[in-house]
Amino acid sequence: MDAPVSNIPEYSVSEISGAVKRTLESAFGRIRVRGEITEFKTYPSGHSYLSMKDEAGTIRAIIWRGALSKLQVRPENGVEVIATGKITASDKRSDYALQIEKLEYAGEGALLARIEKLRQRLGAEGLFDEARKRPLPFLPEVVGVITSEKGAVLHDIRTTLERRFPRRVLLIPVAVQGGGAAEAVAAAIATMGGLSPLGRIPRPDVVIVARGGGSLEDLMAFNEEVVVRAAAASPIPLISAVGHETDTTLIDFASDRRAPTPTAAAELAVPAREELMAVLAQRGTRLARAGHSVLDRGRLRLARAASGLPDLPALLVAGRNRLEDRGHRLQLAPRALIAAKRRALEGAAARLPRPQESIARQRGALDLLGVRIGGAARAVLARGLRRLALAPDPAPLLRGRLREGRAALLRAEERLDSVARRRVAERGASLARIPDPTPFVLGRLRERRAALEGLSARLEGASYGALLERGFALVRDASGGPVTAAAAVLPGQKLSLQFADGSVNVTDDRAKRRGKAAAAQDTLL
C-alpha cells in the first residue's frame, strides 16, 4: 500500500540551518547583551572566545582579532559588561554566537567592584606601601608631564610653573581615555624613566601624570593594571593628578604624591619663588643680626681685655730704668766684690794659727812641767834631809827607816820621771799628728788670688779706662754729665775731655769760626 500523503513541508538540513541563520540575523541585527564574562580565552590566531551568562542562561560570544584592539574595556572573567554586536549562526553546526564589537562595564557598581578587586590584589603585592614612596626634589631642573596635548590641563600646569618658579617642561602627549590609553600612559612613564641624565633629551627630576575630570568610565585608563605597575616601577618621583579632588584612581595609590588637581600637582612639583626669596631674606636678616651680635660680643670682650692689660709704655720705661740701674750697679759690683773678698782673705789669714807658735807653746808647757816635777822632787828630798838633820842620833831603827824613806823617795822620783817622759812623748805624738797647714793655706791663697785677678780683668774690660788707653776720650759737660751727640753741644759751651792720663778743658768755637768765615766772605766781596 502507498503511504498516506502529508501536507507538512519537508526541508533539508542545510535549508533549515540557513533559514534559522537568516531569521536570527534579520530579527536581531545589532543588539546589546548584558552578562558576566566567563571562559574568556585568546588563541594564537588573535581571536578571543568567551561566554556571557546571567542567572538563567548562557550565550557564546566571539571577538575577532581586529575588534579586540579597538575595545575600550579589556575583557576579564567575572566582570559584568554590556556587549554590543550582532547575532550570527553557523550553517554547519547549527549553533549561534554573539559577535562582540564593543564592550562596556555594566554600570558603576561593576566598575567599582573590578577596581576594588584589582586594588586588593596589587596592594597585597606591596605596590601601594608607604615605604616605597620617595620624597619629591626640592627644586627640579626639568619637570616631565604626561597628559593630553589638547585641553586645559597642560595650560594650567605650564601657567602654574611660570607663576611659581619657571622650569623646563618635557611633555609626552598621550591619549587619556579610550582604547589604548592605558598602554600609552604606561609607555610614557617608562620612556621618562629610561632617559639618560647625560643624554640629548634631559631626564626629568619629577613626573606629573595628569588628566581633567570625567566620569568613572573616562578615568578607567588610570585604573588599569599596566598603568599602576608602570607608576610603581618609575625610577623618577611621580605625582598623579587625575580627575577632580573627589576622584580617586589606582594610580594615586602607586604614585609618590597625589594631587587633587593638575594645578596642585604643579604647585607640589616646584616651590614658590616669592616664598623662597622671603625665606632667604628673613634668614639673611637673622644671619646679619647674628653676625653683628657676635662682632659686638667680640668687641666687648676685646675692650674688657684691653682694660685689663698693663700700660706697656710705662712697663718699658720701668724696665729700661731697672736695666740702667742694674748696669750701673754691675759696673760697681766687681770692685766691691774684689774688696770684700780681699778683706775676707785677710781676716781668714789673720785667724789662721801658726804651727811654729803652737809647737813652741807645747814645748814650753812640757819644759814647765819638767821644771815643776824636778822642783817637787828636790823639795821632798830637802824636807827629808831637814828632818834627818834635826833628829837626834838615830838609832838602828831610825837608820832603817831612813833607808826605807830614801828608797821610797828614789822610787817616787823614778815614777815622776817616767810620768813626765810619758807625757812629753804623748804631747810630741799629738803634735806630730797635726798636719802642716802651710800647703793648704797657700793653695787657698792661690785660688783666691786667681779669682781676684779674673774679676779684675773683667772689671778692666768693662771699664771705659781701657778705651781711653786706646786713644778714645770721654766728653763731659760742665756738670760732669757725659755728652754722646754733637747736636747736644751748644756754641761756646765748655767741655771736659778725659784721656787715660788726665783731663783737658775745651770750648766749642763754632761761633768764632762762623764769624771768621763771614768776615772773610765780606772781605772778598
ROLONU-171948 format. One record per residue (C-alpha): residue number from 1; x, y, z. Coordinates in pm, 1 decimal, padded with zeros to 6 digits. Layout:
<pts>
PT,NUM,X,Y,Z
...
</pts>
This chain:
<pts>
PT,1,00000.0,00000.0,00000.0
PT,2,00113.9,00351.5,-00053.3
PT,3,00193.9,00569.1,00249.0
PT,4,-00052.0,00845.8,00326.4
PT,5,00038.4,01176.7,00176.2
PT,6,00110.3,01456.1,00439.1
PT,7,00082.6,01827.7,00388.9
PT,8,00377.8,01901.8,00628.0
PT,9,00655.8,02064.7,00432.3
PT,10,00982.1,01887.6,00410.5
PT,11,01319.5,02073.9,00443.8
PT,12,01673.0,01965.7,00414.6
PT,13,01924.5,02022.7,00696.5
PT,14,02101.5,02296.8,00510.8
PT,15,01769.4,02465.2,00434.8
PT,16,01670.8,02468.7,00799.2
PT,17,02018.4,02588.3,00909.6
PT,18,02013.7,02863.5,00651.3
PT,19,01661.8,02964.3,00745.7
PT,20,01748.5,02980.8,01112.5
PT,21,02058.6,03185.8,01039.0
PT,22,01866.5,03429.1,00822.3
PT,23,01591.2,03455.0,01079.9
PT,24,01828.2,03524.8,01368.2
PT,25,02037.7,03773.7,01179.9
PT,26,01740.5,03956.5,01033.8
PT,27,01532.7,03952.6,01354.0
PT,28,01800.6,04080.7,01596.5
PT,29,02053.5,04277.2,01390.3
PT,30,02276.9,04484.4,01624.3
PT,31,02194.8,04417.7,01987.4
PT,32,02333.1,04492.2,02334.4
PT,33,02365.5,04197.6,02572.3
PT,34,02429.6,04231.1,02945.4
PT,35,02601.0,03949.6,03136.9
PT,36,02905.6,03823.9,03322.0
PT,37,03210.3,03718.2,03123.8
PT,38,03320.2,03356.1,03172.4
PT,39,03550.6,03114.9,02992.8
PT,40,03744.3,03401.3,02831.4
PT,41,04040.4,03279.7,02623.9
PT,42,04254.3,03428.8,02345.3
PT,43,04400.3,03187.5,02089.0
PT,44,04723.8,03221.1,01888.6
PT,45,04525.4,03336.5,01591.5
PT,46,04438.0,03653.9,01783.1
PT,47,04065.3,03575.6,01813.8
PT,48,03909.4,03557.1,02161.2
PT,49,03624.2,03333.3,02270.1
PT,50,03410.3,03369.5,02579.6
PT,51,03068.5,03311.9,02726.8
PT,52,02823.2,03558.8,02880.4
PT,53,02585.8,03437.6,03145.1
PT,54,02323.3,03558.2,03384.3
PT,55,02108.2,03381.8,03643.3
PT,56,01913.0,03178.0,03381.4
PT,57,02122.4,03126.1,03073.0
PT,58,02447.6,03139.2,02880.8
PT,59,02536.5,03263.1,02534.0
PT,60,02856.3,03204.6,02347.1
PT,61,03048.5,03507.8,02211.7
PT,62,03347.1,03577.8,01994.7
PT,63,03573.1,03880.6,01949.9
PT,64,03760.3,03888.5,01624.3
PT,65,04124.8,03994.4,01627.3
PT,66,04057.3,04326.7,01454.2
PT,67,03786.2,04422.8,01703.4
PT,68,03982.2,04319.6,02013.8
PT,69,04239.1,04600.2,01974.8
PT,70,03960.6,04859.7,01944.9
PT,71,03778.3,04769.9,02265.7
PT,72,03784.8,05030.7,02542.4
PT,73,03726.0,04764.4,02807.8
PT,74,03957.0,04468.5,02834.9
PT,75,03750.2,04151.7,02881.4
PT,76,03811.6,03967.8,03209.9
PT,77,03642.4,03671.0,03367.6
PT,78,03393.4,03763.0,03637.0
PT,79,03330.9,04118.7,03511.2
PT,80,02973.4,04218.3,03429.6
PT,81,02966.5,04401.4,03097.0
PT,82,02733.2,04518.5,02825.3
PT,83,02843.5,04376.9,02489.3
PT,84,02735.6,04541.5,02164.2
PT,85,02737.2,04331.1,01847.5
PT,86,02523.2,04106.9,01632.9
PT,87,02397.8,03750.2,01643.6
PT,88,02546.8,03513.3,01390.9
PT,89,02465.6,03146.7,01330.1
PT,90,02672.1,02864.5,01180.1
PT,91,02529.4,02671.5,00886.6
PT,92,02726.4,02358.4,00956.5
PT,93,02690.5,02326.5,01337.2
PT,94,02351.2,02479.0,01383.6
PT,95,02466.5,02697.9,01668.4
PT,96,02481.5,03070.2,01716.7
PT,97,02711.6,03320.6,01892.2
PT,98,02735.8,03689.7,01962.0
PT,99,02999.9,03874.3,01761.0
PT,100,03118.7,04145.6,02001.9
PT,101,03218.6,04481.7,01855.9
PT,102,03209.5,04695.8,02174.6
PT,103,03231.6,04630.8,02547.2
PT,104,03113.1,04849.6,02831.6
PT,105,03100.6,04795.9,03203.0
PT,106,02754.0,04724.8,03328.9
PT,107,02712.9,05036.4,03549.1
PT,108,02940.0,05195.4,03810.1
PT,109,02887.0,04910.6,04051.7
PT,110,03061.5,04668.8,03820.5
PT,111,03341.6,04914.5,03756.7
PT,112,03395.1,04979.5,04127.3
PT,113,03391.7,04606.8,04204.4
PT,114,03656.8,04546.4,03938.5
PT,115,03867.0,04836.2,04060.9
PT,116,03843.3,04721.3,04423.5
PT,117,03939.3,04366.5,04330.0
PT,118,04245.0,04491.5,04138.0
PT,119,04337.0,04728.8,04423.1
PT,120,04336.2,04447.6,04675.7
PT,121,04546.0,04223.2,04453.4
PT,122,04807.3,04489.5,04376.8
PT,123,04807.7,04605.1,04738.3
PT,124,04886.8,04251.9,04850.7
PT,125,05193.8,04266.8,04626.7
PT,126,05316.0,04577.0,04813.4
PT,127,05279.7,04824.6,04525.5
PT,128,05094.4,05071.8,04748.9
PT,129,05321.2,05056.5,05057.0
PT,130,05419.1,05392.0,05204.8
PT,131,05779.4,05273.7,05247.4
PT,132,05815.8,05265.2,04865.4
PT,133,05719.6,05629.1,04822.1
PT,134,06008.6,05872.2,04764.9
PT,135,06035.2,06239.4,04856.7
PT,136,05999.0,06493.5,04579.5
PT,137,06305.2,06700.3,04477.7
PT,138,06316.6,07047.0,04631.3
PT,139,06378.9,07238.4,04308.7
PT,140,06374.4,07019.4,03994.3
PT,141,06550.8,07137.8,03681.1
PT,142,06316.8,06954.2,03441.3
PT,143,05950.1,06867.3,03504.7
PT,144,05808.4,06581.1,03299.6
PT,145,05437.4,06596.4,03207.6
PT,146,05231.1,06306.1,03072.9
PT,147,04888.5,06421.8,02957.2
PT,148,04690.5,06513.2,02651.1
PT,149,04837.5,06797.0,02446.5
PT,150,04484.4,06928.9,02397.7
PT,151,04278.0,07073.8,02675.3
PT,152,04330.3,07296.1,02976.6
PT,153,04539.8,07053.0,03184.7
PT,154,04870.1,07127.1,03010.6
PT,155,04795.4,07501.0,03007.0
PT,156,04720.4,07500.8,03381.2
PT,157,05045.0,07314.6,03460.1
PT,158,05259.6,07546.9,03248.4
PT,159,05092.3,07859.7,03385.3
PT,160,05141.9,07744.2,03744.2
PT,161,05508.8,07660.8,03684.3
PT,162,05570.2,08001.8,03525.7
PT,163,05396.2,08174.3,03815.1
PT,164,05573.0,07986.0,04095.8
PT,165,05918.9,07904.8,03960.4
PT,166,05983.2,07873.6,03582.2
PT,167,06126.9,07531.9,03496.7
PT,168,06186.5,07336.4,03178.1
PT,169,05891.1,07114.2,03083.0
PT,170,05927.5,06783.7,02897.7
PT,171,05589.8,06675.7,02755.7
PT,172,05490.8,06331.2,02626.2
PT,173,05140.6,06369.7,02480.6
PT,174,04916.9,06065.7,02524.0
PT,175,04550.8,05976.0,02495.0
PT,176,04395.0,05985.1,02840.0
PT,177,04079.7,05784.1,02760.7
PT,178,03951.3,05534.6,02511.3
PT,179,04115.5,05234.4,02359.5
PT,180,04492.8,05205.4,02410.1
PT,181,04506.2,05496.3,02656.1
PT,182,04632.1,05280.9,02944.8
PT,183,04911.9,05131.8,02733.0
PT,184,05011.2,05476.9,02606.9
PT,185,05031.1,05620.8,02960.0
PT,186,05235.2,05323.1,03083.0
PT,187,05472.5,05351.8,02785.7
PT,188,05517.5,05727.2,02851.3
PT,189,05606.0,05663.8,03216.5
PT,190,05861.3,05400.7,03113.6
PT,191,06003.6,05634.6,02849.0
PT,192,06051.1,05912.3,03106.0
PT,193,06234.7,05674.6,03341.5
PT,194,06452.7,05537.5,03063.2
PT,195,06603.5,05873.8,02966.4
PT,196,06973.3,05917.7,03046.6
PT,197,07080.4,06213.4,03265.6
PT,198,07361.1,06281.6,03014.1
PT,199,07153.5,06236.0,02700.8
PT,200,07046.3,06493.8,02445.8
PT,201,06694.9,06496.6,02588.8
PT,202,06717.9,06593.3,02957.8
PT,203,06584.7,06344.9,03208.5
PT,204,06307.5,06488.7,03429.8
PT,205,06359.9,06519.6,03803.0
PT,206,05987.0,06472.3,03869.2
PT,207,05699.1,06343.5,03651.5
PT,208,05336.3,06462.9,03657.6
PT,209,05065.9,06230.0,03518.8
PT,210,04755.8,06446.3,03478.3
PT,211,04405.4,06438.3,03335.6
PT,212,04097.6,06654.0,03372.5
PT,213,03774.7,06548.0,03531.1
PT,214,03527.9,06299.8,03383.7
PT,215,03307.7,06004.1,03455.6
PT,216,03429.9,05679.8,03606.0
PT,217,03441.0,05523.9,03260.2
PT,218,03652.2,05815.1,03132.6
PT,219,03905.8,05764.3,03411.4
PT,220,03929.4,05386.9,03372.8
PT,221,04260.6,05410.2,03181.8
PT,222,04428.1,05515.3,03511.1
PT,223,04273.0,05219.1,03693.2
PT,224,04432.9,04965.5,03462.4
PT,225,04696.8,04729.1,03599.3
PT,226,04954.8,04820.5,03336.4
PT,227,04942.2,05189.3,03437.9
PT,228,04960.2,05112.1,03809.4
PT,229,05262.0,04885.5,03766.3
PT,230,05438.5,05140.4,03545.0
PT,231,05384.2,05412.1,03807.3
PT,232,05515.5,05187.2,04086.2
PT,233,05824.3,05094.1,03879.7
PT,234,05908.4,05451.2,03776.9
PT,235,06266.4,05545.4,03884.6
PT,236,06161.9,05913.7,03890.0
PT,237,05935.4,06051.4,04166.0
PT,238,05583.8,06065.4,04024.7
PT,239,05285.3,06292.8,04102.1
PT,240,04937.2,06179.3,03997.6
PT,241,04671.0,06441.0,03923.6
PT,242,04379.6,06254.8,03764.6
PT,243,04027.5,06395.6,03773.9
PT,244,03886.8,06629.9,04031.3
PT,245,03956.9,06636.8,04403.5
PT,246,03685.7,06379.6,04475.5
PT,247,03806.5,06138.4,04205.9
PT,248,04039.5,05855.3,04309.1
PT,249,04212.1,05615.5,04074.0
PT,250,04455.3,05329.8,04136.1
PT,251,04749.9,05533.1,04002.7
PT,252,04702.6,05763.0,04303.3
PT,253,04790.1,05473.3,04534.5
PT,254,05105.7,05378.9,04337.0
PT,255,05238.6,05733.0,04282.6
PT,256,05474.2,05906.2,04526.9
PT,257,05236.6,06200.6,04577.4
PT,258,04872.5,06256.8,04484.4
PT,259,04746.8,06600.0,04382.7
PT,260,04375.6,06683.3,04375.6
PT,261,04411.6,06884.7,04053.7
PT,262,04677.0,06941.3,03783.2
PT,263,04734.7,07291.4,03920.5
PT,264,04801.6,07145.7,04265.9
PT,265,05041.5,06895.3,04105.9
PT,266,05245.1,07181.9,03957.8
PT,267,05246.0,07352.4,04297.3
PT,268,05379.3,07032.6,04455.8
PT,269,05648.5,06998.3,04188.4
PT,270,05817.0,07337.9,04240.7
PT,271,05828.6,07581.2,04533.9
PT,272,05707.8,07940.2,04515.7
PT,273,05993.7,08172.3,04420.0
PT,274,05847.2,08462.3,04617.7
PT,275,05821.3,08248.4,04929.3
PT,276,06179.9,08126.8,04885.3
PT,277,06302.7,08483.2,04840.5
PT,278,06112.7,08588.8,05153.5
PT,279,06261.6,08298.0,05349.9
PT,280,06609.3,08381.6,05218.2
PT,281,06565.6,08747.6,05308.8
PT,282,06446.0,08654.1,05657.0
PT,283,06736.1,08414.6,05710.1
PT,284,06979.2,08672.2,05571.7
PT,285,06848.4,08926.2,05819.2
PT,286,06878.0,08678.5,06103.5
PT,287,07229.5,08584.2,05988.1
PT,288,07331.2,08952.0,05969.5
PT,289,07190.8,09013.3,06315.8
PT,290,07372.3,08709.4,06448.4
PT,291,07695.4,08830.8,06286.3
PT,292,07655.4,09177.8,06436.9
PT,293,07583.0,09022.0,06773.3
PT,294,07898.2,08809.5,06750.3
PT,295,08100.3,09116.6,06649.4
PT,296,07955.8,09320.6,06936.0
PT,297,08036.3,09047.8,07185.3
PT,298,08387.9,09022.4,07042.4
PT,299,08436.7,09397.7,07068.3
PT,300,08311.2,09391.9,07428.3
PT,301,08547.9,09109.1,07520.8
PT,302,08831.8,09289.5,07344.3
PT,303,08757.0,09611.4,07532.0
PT,304,08748.2,09426.4,07861.7
PT,305,09075.0,09251.5,07780.0
PT,306,09232.6,09582.5,07674.3
PT,307,09123.8,09746.0,08001.2
PT,308,09290.2,09465.5,08192.8
PT,309,09620.4,09495.0,08007.6
PT,310,09900.8,09690.2,08179.1
PT,311,10044.9,10017.1,08048.8
PT,312,10309.1,09886.0,07809.7
PT,313,10499.2,10218.8,07767.0
PT,314,10518.5,10255.0,08145.6
PT,315,10639.5,09896.3,08173.1
PT,316,10906.6,09966.5,07911.2
PT,317,11020.3,10280.4,08091.9
PT,318,11034.1,10099.3,08424.2
PT,319,11223.1,09810.6,08266.9
PT,320,11467.4,10049.4,08099.5
PT,321,11526.0,10222.9,08433.7
PT,322,11585.2,09893.7,08608.3
PT,323,11822.2,09789.9,08330.7
PT,324,12022.3,10111.0,08362.2
PT,325,12032.2,10074.3,08741.0
PT,326,12145.3,09714.3,08708.8
PT,327,12411.9,09821.7,08457.3
PT,328,12541.9,10089.9,08687.6
PT,329,12542.6,09852.1,08980.6
PT,330,12713.8,09592.7,08763.1
PT,331,12994.5,09835.9,08692.3
PT,332,13044.6,09892.6,09065.9
PT,333,12988.9,09533.9,09174.3
PT,334,13325.5,09382.9,09067.0
PT,335,13528.0,09634.8,09265.5
PT,336,13311.9,09589.5,09574.9
PT,337,13327.0,09212.2,09532.8
PT,338,13704.4,09217.5,09498.6
PT,339,13739.6,09438.0,09806.9
PT,340,13506.6,09213.9,10008.7
PT,341,13695.0,08902.7,09902.1
PT,342,14026.0,09067.4,09986.4
PT,343,13902.3,09159.6,10335.3
PT,344,13769.4,08809.2,10387.1
PT,345,14103.3,08661.3,10286.3
PT,346,14292.8,08894.6,10513.8
PT,347,14063.1,08811.9,10807.3
PT,348,14094.0,08440.6,10738.2
PT,349,14473.9,08468.6,10715.0
PT,350,14483.2,08660.0,11043.0
PT,351,14276.8,08392.3,11216.5
PT,352,14483.8,08102.4,11091.8
PT,353,14716.1,07959.7,11368.8
PT,354,15089.5,07931.7,11306.9
PT,355,15228.2,07578.9,11358.7
PT,356,15564.9,07706.1,11492.7
PT,357,15391.8,07905.3,11767.4
PT,358,15176.3,07606.9,11865.3
PT,359,15477.3,07379.7,11881.5
PT,360,15668.3,07636.2,12085.5
PT,361,15377.4,07666.4,12329.1
PT,362,15358.7,07292.2,12367.7
PT,363,15733.0,07270.3,12425.4
PT,364,15718.7,07548.9,12683.9
PT,365,15443.3,07365.6,12865.8
PT,366,15646.3,07047.5,12863.7
PT,367,15956.3,07230.8,12992.8
PT,368,15749.5,07394.4,13264.0
PT,369,15607.5,07057.7,13364.9
PT,370,15960.3,06910.5,13384.6
PT,371,16082.0,07202.4,13595.5
PT,372,15785.7,07166.2,13826.3
PT,373,15843.4,06792.3,13858.7
PT,374,16219.4,06844.6,13936.4
PT,375,16142.3,07117.0,14189.6
PT,376,15887.8,06899.2,14363.0
PT,377,16138.7,06614.6,14388.6
PT,378,16408.5,06836.0,14525.3
PT,379,16167.6,06987.0,14775.7
PT,380,16067.3,06644.7,14901.4
PT,381,16434.0,06546.1,14934.5
PT,382,16520.3,06867.8,15116.1
PT,383,16233.2,06815.3,15362.7
PT,384,16356.0,06467.0,15436.8
PT,385,16712.1,06581.6,15488.4
PT,386,16599.2,06855.5,15719.2
PT,387,16408.5,06610.2,15928.0
PT,388,16707.7,06383.5,15948.4
PT,389,16938.5,06670.6,16049.5
PT,390,16708.6,06782.4,16325.9
PT,391,16655.4,06437.7,16465.1
PT,392,16884.1,06302.5,16745.1
PT,393,17135.1,06042.5,16669.0
PT,394,16925.2,05783.5,16513.3
PT,395,16908.6,05451.3,16644.5
PT,396,16938.7,05148.2,16434.9
PT,397,16557.5,05165.7,16392.3
PT,398,16576.4,05515.6,16259.1
PT,399,16855.8,05425.4,16026.3
PT,400,16639.2,05153.4,15885.7
PT,401,16350.4,05389.4,15839.5
PT,402,16584.4,05642.9,15683.5
PT,403,16692.4,05382.7,15433.7
PT,404,16331.2,05297.7,15363.1
PT,405,16248.3,05664.9,15313.1
PT,406,16539.6,05712.8,15078.0
PT,407,16429.5,05408.2,14880.7
PT,408,16070.8,05539.2,14863.2
PT,409,16198.3,05880.3,14758.4
PT,410,16403.9,05724.6,14481.0
PT,411,16103.4,05521.7,14362.2
PT,412,15884.6,05832.5,14367.3
PT,413,16146.3,06027.0,14171.6
PT,414,16164.7,05742.3,13919.4
PT,415,15784.1,05731.8,13884.4
PT,416,15766.1,06107.0,13842.6
PT,417,16039.3,06094.7,13585.3
PT,418,15866.4,05814.6,13390.6
PT,419,15534.0,06000.2,13404.8
PT,420,15698.2,06320.6,13280.0
PT,421,15869.4,06132.4,12998.1
PT,422,15536.0,05962.7,12901.0
PT,423,15350.1,06296.4,12898.4
PT,424,15623.0,06455.5,12690.2
PT,425,15609.3,06158.9,12445.9
PT,426,15225.6,06179.8,12420.2
PT,427,15236.2,06554.9,12354.5
PT,428,15509.1,06502.3,12097.4
PT,429,15299.6,06232.1,11922.2
PT,430,14993.1,06461.9,11922.9
PT,431,15193.9,06742.1,11769.7
PT,432,15332.1,06501.4,11509.4
PT,433,14981.7,06400.0,11407.3
PT,434,14877.7,06761.9,11341.3
PT,435,14925.3,06820.3,10962.3
PT,436,15122.4,07112.1,10843.2
PT,437,14860.2,07371.5,10733.0
PT,438,15101.5,07569.4,10526.8
PT,439,15038.3,07390.7,10184.8
PT,440,14656.7,07409.8,10230.2
PT,441,14665.2,07777.4,10320.9
PT,442,14896.8,07853.9,10031.4
PT,443,14667.0,07665.4,09787.0
PT,444,14360.6,07856.3,09904.9
PT,445,14550.1,08181.0,09875.2
PT,446,14649.6,08094.0,09517.4
PT,447,14285.1,08010.7,09425.2
PT,448,14159.4,08335.3,09578.1
PT,449,14429.9,08534.1,09404.1
PT,450,14341.9,08374.2,09063.7
PT,451,13971.1,08451.0,09112.4
PT,452,14058.5,08805.5,09214.9
PT,453,14274.9,08852.1,08908.3
PT,454,13991.2,08718.7,08682.0
PT,455,13741.2,08963.9,08831.3
PT,456,13994.0,09242.7,08797.0
PT,457,14037.0,09154.5,08428.2
PT,458,13660.7,09157.5,08372.6
PT,459,13632.5,09487.4,08553.9
PT,460,13907.3,09636.2,08344.7
PT,461,13740.5,09503.5,08027.3
PT,462,13406.8,09662.1,08124.3
PT,463,13567.8,09985.8,08228.3
PT,464,13599.8,10273.0,07987.6
PT,465,13960.0,10324.9,08109.3
PT,466,14078.2,10059.1,07862.7
PT,467,13910.3,10251.5,07581.4
PT,468,14081.4,10570.6,07695.4
PT,469,14418.1,10397.6,07681.0
PT,470,14344.8,10303.0,07318.9
PT,471,14313.4,10669.1,07218.6
PT,472,13949.0,10743.4,07288.0
PT,473,13829.0,11033.9,07503.7
PT,474,13525.9,11081.7,07733.5
PT,475,13342.9,11410.3,07674.3
PT,476,13169.7,11566.9,07974.9
PT,477,12977.0,11891.5,08014.8
PT,478,13024.5,12147.7,08291.3
PT,479,12809.4,11943.4,08531.7
PT,480,13013.1,11627.1,08472.6
PT,481,12749.0,11450.9,08267.3
PT,482,12851.8,11258.0,07955.5
PT,483,12792.1,11414.4,07609.5
PT,484,12700.4,11149.5,07349.5
PT,485,12597.9,11360.8,07046.0
PT,486,12744.6,11666.9,06868.4
PT,487,12395.7,11812.8,06829.5
PT,488,12371.7,11838.3,07208.3
PT,489,12672.1,12080.4,07226.4
PT,490,12579.1,12448.0,07218.7
PT,491,12806.1,12703.0,07050.7
PT,492,13061.1,12832.2,07300.6
PT,493,12984.6,12557.8,07554.1
PT,494,13272.6,12447.3,07778.8
PT,495,13356.9,12081.2,07774.0
PT,496,13598.4,11848.8,07953.2
PT,497,13790.4,11581.8,07759.8
PT,498,13913.0,11299.9,07979.4
PT,499,14207.3,11094.6,07848.3
PT,500,14378.3,10796.6,08000.7
PT,501,14637.8,11013.5,08179.3
PT,502,14427.2,11321.1,08264.0
PT,503,14161.0,11573.9,08159.6
PT,504,14165.5,11876.8,07925.3
PT,505,13910.1,12163.1,07927.9
PT,506,13796.0,12286.9,07584.3
PT,507,13540.4,12535.2,07446.6
PT,508,13324.1,12494.5,07133.8
PT,509,13444.5,12757.1,06883.3
PT,510,13189.8,12707.3,06609.9
PT,511,13056.0,13062.0,06663.2
PT,512,13402.2,13211.5,06616.0
PT,513,13462.1,13002.8,06303.8
PT,514,13131.0,13115.4,06158.3
PT,515,13225.9,13478.9,06233.2
PT,516,13567.7,13440.6,06067.5
PT,517,13408.5,13278.7,05765.3
PT,518,13157.6,13562.2,05738.1
PT,519,13434.8,13824.2,05770.2
PT,520,13640.5,13650.1,05503.3
PT,521,13343.2,13646.7,05273.0
PT,522,13280.7,14018.9,05333.1
PT,523,13647.8,14091.3,05256.1
PT,524,13625.4,13902.1,04930.3
PT,525,13314.7,14090.5,04837.2
</pts>
